[in-house]
Structures are given as C-alpha cells and as structure tokens.
Amino acid sequence: MKKEIPFDENDLIASLGEALSHAQGKLTLKTTKLPSRAKPITPAAISQIRKKLHASTPVFAAYLNVNPDTVRSWEKGRRVPSGPALRLLQIAQKQPQLLASA
C-alpha cells in the first residue's frame, strides 16, 4: 500500500522563492552550532541540585516531571538519568532557579 504524500504547491513556490533569494545574495543561510551531548552527572551532584533548590524529593521530581522513586534511584546510584532528564539536570546544575520558576 503506497503512502500518499500531500502536495502543497504553495510550499513549493515559497521554497523556490527562498532559493532564488539565496542565489541573488538577498538571503543568507546560517549554520547553527549544536550543543554537545550532556555529560553524565553523579548521584551526589543530583542531590546537591535538589538541596540548592530547598526541595523535597517529590517536589524536585515534579520539577523534572519524573517519578519521585526515579529521583531516589538517581541519588542512590541505582539508576542513571539520560536523555531529556539529563539535559534538565545539566541546566539546573548551572541555574537552579530556572527549574523552580518553570
């Protein structure tokens, strides 16, 4: 079964206009530097972030949108945060007030 891809001629025309503007030097393309991967964080560092925020484990878990048992596991070293949680912890390590104010 073939998947039908919707065709929008307006998108095509807009894209061609952008390509023309770029070729004429009216539009420049910028390269975005991507951030490096989040580095692993120690259980002690996670606990320290939580204490800087003066937050209980359930409150800190709510800030990160994770289960309180997950935070306890991180702080005891039984589990390791990854993905979005690791990035949030990295941000919270540098600016804890951002996490509390979100």
N, C-alpha and C positions, 0 to 999 in steps of 0.2 A: 504494500500500500504506500503510494507516494505521498509525502507530506507536502501540502500546498503552502508555499511561502507567499504571504500577501505582498503585492507590489503597489508601492505608493509613488506615483510619478512626481509628486511634489518634493519628496525626499531626494529623488534622483536629480531633479533640476537644481535644488538647493546645493547638493554636493558638487555638481558641475560648476555652479557659480563660485563656490569656495575654491575649487581647483583653479579656476581662471584667475580669481583674485590673487591666489598664491603665486601663480605663474607670472602675473604682472607686478609682483612685489608689493601689492597692497595689503597682503595678509601674510604674517609670518607664523610659522609653526614653532611652538615652544616644546622643549624637552623637559619633562618633569623628572626630578631625581627621586626615586623611590626610597623610603626609609629602609634601613637594614632590618633584618629579622630580629624579633625580640629575643633577648638573651635570657637563659634560664634564671630563675630567681630562687633564692634559698628559703627554706621554711622560716628561718629567723628574720629574714627581710620582710616576709609577708606579715608575720606577727608584729614587726616594728611599724609597718604601714598602718595596720589596724589600730595600734596603740597611739600613733600620731593623731589619728582621727578621733580618738577617745570613743571608739565604737565597740560595742559588744560583737561577738561572733555573728549572731543573727542580723544585726544592723549592717555590719560590714558585708555579709553575704548578700543582703538586699541591695547595697550599693553596686555590687558586681553582678547582680541578677543571677546568683547561683544558690545552691542549697547550703545551709549552714554546715551540714556534715562535710561538704566538699571543702569548705574553708578549714575546718578542723583537720581534715586529712592532709591538706597542703601544709598547715602549720606543724603537723607531726611528722611530715616527710613520707607519709604512706602513698601519697599521690603527688603528681607534678602538674601545675597549671600549664595549659597550652592554648594556642590559638588566640581568640579574642580576649579571653580572661588574662592571658599572659601580657598582652598589649595593654589592657586596662591597668594591670598591676604595675607595669613599667611607667605608665603615665602617673599613676597615684604615688609612685615612689618619688617622682620629681616634683609633683604638685598635688599633694593630698587633698587640698581644699577643692580642687576641680571635681574630684569624685564625690565629695559630700554635697556640693552645690548642684550637681546634675539632677 
